[in-house]
Amino acid sequence: MKLGIVGSGIIVKDFLSIAHHLKHTTILSLCSTKRSEEDARALAKEYLIGQIFTDFEDFLKSEADTVYLGLPNHLHFSYAYQALLAGKNVIVEKPFTPTIEQATVLSRTARENHLFLFEAVTTLYQPDYRRVKELIPSLGSIKLVRCSYSQYSRRYDRFKNGEVLPAFDPGCAGGALMDINIYNLHYAAGLFGTPESVHYFANMERGIDTSGVLLLDYGSFLCTLTGAKDCSAPDSCIIQGDKGYLIQDSPANICEGGRVILNDGSEETVGSHSCSHRMISEFLEFENMILTGDLTNCYRYLDHTLCVCEILTQARRMAGIVFPADGQEVQ
């Protein structure tokens, strides 16, 4: 994989710190805004990246065959769409796009051009998440699912003081649902698929959700997903069945360890097989799928991403959270 990176913020720095685990990937270039050029040059020097761009069109003419987008949420669609039209494979940081309409266009464009398109969301690729899937049948008929991920944001203090940063800006497709609760949603939808109905109950401040509870009704059981950026609490994922329950005392983005406790008193450990950094497993899999030309598996993950985007779009529109993309036509 010949990789070009767009962005120079925290998530890009996180990725660069684990890039040495990718044995079949060469990072050729880094694209930033002119305002962030100095930061980009510092990263390029630290990680031996040969090319720096401040013009995205020039960047797309480079030799990179795959583009990794680590940009604010509201920019994901336009940058990904341009990259796909330029014949590049694309890895988009979560959340994939602000709307299901945009996600559908990107999916169609990738498939029509036989290109790889991924949402970088750590949950799905964690080894212990896959073990959870294997253990669910032992719980019997599922009755309740609860996931909670609360992380008090330092930006929330600034938000309360009147400073609106992208994480709390509806104009940038921010908010707790898109930033935090999305991991819980990927966790649940990856295990149980599309729910019969969706409801989102949000704590709203100045047009954005600072925390909220997403309720998914699967007909035979209910799933409650709690995400917060304005308060903190222990994180956990719990799946309850009529034969026992499974509990993980970790946030859904890490999905590490856990136990199955059955009604007869027997217990089984989920395991603790996560990599040293939450992003390693996902990028190793992206690399392998591209290396082996495994578009079938890529599009299976893409179908899951579309499911999540549909739920996100329904949920926030129900709660009255409006993004600029809601009023835009897409191809």
Residue pairs with C-beta under 8 A, 6 or more apart in sequence:
1 22
1 24
1 25
1 26
1 65
1 66
1 89
1 286
1 287
1 290
1 291
2 25
2 26
2 28
2 63
2 64
2 65
2 66
3 25
3 26
3 27
3 28
3 64
3 66
3 67
3 68
4 27
4 28
4 29
4 30
4 31
4 59
4 62
4 64
4 66
4 67
4 68
4 88
5 12
5 15
5 16
5 27
5 29
5 30
5 31
5 49
5 67
5 68
5 70
6 30
6 31
6 32
6 56
6 59
6 67
6 68
6 69
6 70
6 71
6 79
7 31
7 32
7 69
7 70
7 71
8 30
8 32
8 36
8 39
8 40
8 43
9 70
11 70
11 93
12 43
12 68
12 70
13 43
14 277
14 279
15 68
15 70
15 279
15 283
16 27
16 43
16 46
16 47
17 277
18 277
18 279
18 280
18 283
19 25
19 27
19 47
19 283
21 275
21 280
21 283
21 284
22 283
22 284
22 287
24 287
24 291
25 287
27 47
27 49
28 49
28 50
28 51
28 62
28 63
28 64
29 49
29 50
29 51
29 52
29 53
29 59
29 62
29 64
30 40
30 43
30 44
30 49
30 51
30 52
30 53
31 40
31 52
31 53
31 54
31 55
31 56
31 59
32 39
32 40
32 52
32 53
32 54
33 54
34 54
37 52
37 54
40 52
40 54
41 52
43 49
44 50
44 51
44 52
51 62
53 59
53 62
56 79
56 82
57 82
60 67
60 82
60 83
60 86
60 88
61 86
64 88
65 88
65 89
66 88
66 89
66 90
66 91
66 116
66 290
67 79
67 80
67 83
67 88
67 89
67 90
67 91
68 91
68 93
68 120
69 75
69 76
69 79
69 80
69 83
69 90
69 91
69 92
69 93
70 93
71 79
71 93
72 166
72 172
72 173
73 95
73 98
73 166
73 172
73 173
73 174
73 178
74 98
74 171
74 172
74 173
74 323
74 324
74 325
76 92
76 93
76 95
76 96
76 97
76 98
76 102
77 97
77 98
77 102
77 105
77 106
77 325
77 330
80 90
80 92
80 97
80 106
80 117
81 105
81 106
81 109
83 90
84 90
84 106
84 109
84 110
84 113
84 115
84 117
85 109
87 113
87 115
88 115
89 115
89 116
89 117
89 290
90 106
90 110
90 115
90 116
90 117
90 118
91 118
91 120
91 286
92 106
92 117
92 118
92 119
92 120
93 119
93 120
94 119
94 120
94 121
94 182
94 183
94 186
95 119
95 173
95 178
95 179
95 182
95 309
95 312
96 103
96 106
96 119
96 305
96 308
96 309
97 103
97 106
97 309
97 325
98 173
98 178
98 323
98 325
98 326
99 309
99 313
99 323
99 325
99 326
99 330
100 306
100 309
100 310
100 312
100 313
101 313
101 325
101 330
102 325
102 330
103 305
103 306
103 309
104 306
104 330
105 330
105 331
106 117
107 117
107 302
107 305
107 306
109 115
110 116
110 117
110 302
111 299
114 295
116 286
116 289
116 290
116 295
116 298
117 298
117 302
118 286
118 298
118 301
118 302
119 301
119 302
119 305
119 308
120 279
120 282
120 283
120 286
121 182
121 183
121 186
121 253
121 282
121 305
122 183
122 253
122 254
122 255
122 278
122 279
122 281
122 282
123 129
123 183
123 186
123 187
123 190
123 252
123 253
123 255
124 186
124 190
124 282
124 301
124 304
125 281
125 282
125 284
125 285
126 254
126 255
126 256
126 274
126 278
126 281
127 271
127 273
127 274
127 275
127 281
128 248
128 255
128 256
128 257
128 258
128 270
128 271
128 272
128 273
128 274
129 187
129 190
129 255
131 270
131 271
131 273
132 191
132 239
132 246
132 248
132 255
132 258
132 270
133 190
133 191
135 246
135 260
135 268
135 270
136 142
136 191
136 239
136 241
136 246
138 243
138 244
138 260
138 262
138 268
139 239
139 240
139 241
139 242
139 243
139 244
139 245
139 246
139 260
139 262
140 241
140 242
140 243
140 244
141 220
141 221
141 241
141 242
141 243
142 192
142 218
142 220
142 221
142 239
142 240
142 241
143 221
143 240
143 241
143 242
144 221
144 222
144 223
144 224
144 238
144 239
144 240
145 188
145 191
145 192
145 221
145 222
145 223
145 224
145 238
145 239
145 240
146 223
146 224
146 225
146 226
146 236
146 237
146 238
146 240
147 184
147 187
147 188
147 223
147 224
147 225
147 226
147 236
147 237
147 238
147 252
148 184
148 225
148 226
148 227
148 233
148 234
148 235
148 236
148 237
149 180
149 181
149 183
149 184
149 226
149 227
149 228
149 235
149 251
149 252
149 253
150 180
150 211
150 226
150 227
150 228
150 229
150 231
150 232
150 233
150 235
151 180
151 228
151 229
151 232
151 251
152 228
152 229
152 230
152 231
152 232
153 159
153 167
153 168
153 229
153 230
155 165
155 167
155 168
155 229
156 168
156 210
156 229
156 230
158 165
159 165
159 168
159 205
159 206
159 210
164 206
166 172
166 174
167 174
167 175
167 179
167 229
168 174
168 175
168 205
168 206
168 208
168 210
168 229
169 208
170 207
170 208
170 321
170 322
170 323
170 324
171 323
171 324
173 323
173 324
173 325
174 208
175 208
175 209
175 210
175 229
175 316
175 321
176 202
176 209
176 210
176 211
176 212
176 227
176 228
176 229
176 230
177 200
177 202
177 209
177 212
177 214
177 227
177 312
177 315
177 316
177 321
178 312
178 316
179 227
179 229
180 227
180 228
180 229
181 212
181 214
181 225
181 226
181 227
182 227
182 308
182 312
183 227
183 251
183 252
183 253
184 214
184 225
184 226
184 227
184 237
184 252
185 214
185 225
185 308
185 311
185 312
186 252
186 304
186 308
187 237
187 252
187 255
188 216
188 223
188 225
189 195
189 304
189 307
189 308
189 311
190 304
191 239
192 216
192 218
192 223
193 307
194 307
194 310
194 311
195 216
195 217
195 218
195 223
195 311
196 217
196 218
196 219
197 216
197 217
198 214
198 215
198 216
198 217
198 311
198 314
198 315
198 318
199 214
199 215
199 217
199 315
199 318
200 209
200 212
200 213
200 214
200 215
200 315
200 316
200 318
200 319
201 212
201 213
201 214
201 215
201 319
202 209
202 211
202 212
202 213
202 316
202 319
202 321
203 209
203 210
203 211
203 212
203 230
204 210
204 319
204 320
204 321
205 230
207 321
207 322
208 321
209 316
209 319
209 321
210 228
210 229
210 230
211 226
211 227
211 228
211 229
211 230
211 231
212 226
212 227
212 228
212 319
213 224
213 225
213 226
214 224
214 225
214 226
214 227
214 311
214 315
215 222
215 223
215 224
215 225
216 222
216 223
216 224
216 225
216 311
217 223
234 249
235 249
235 250
235 251
235 252
236 247
236 248
236 249
236 250
237 247
237 248
237 250
237 252
237 255
237 258
238 245
238 246
238 247
238 248
239 245
239 246
239 247
243 262
243 263
244 260
244 261
244 262
244 263
245 260
245 261
246 258
246 259
246 260
246 261
246 270
247 258
247 259
247 261
248 255
248 256
248 257
248 258
248 270
249 257
249 258
250 256
250 257
250 258
253 278
254 274
254 278
255 274
256 272
256 274
257 269
257 270
257 271
257 272
257 274
258 269
258 270
258 271
259 267
259 268
259 269
259 270
260 267
260 268
260 269
260 270
261 267
274 281
275 281
288 294
289 295
289 297
289 298
316 323
317 326
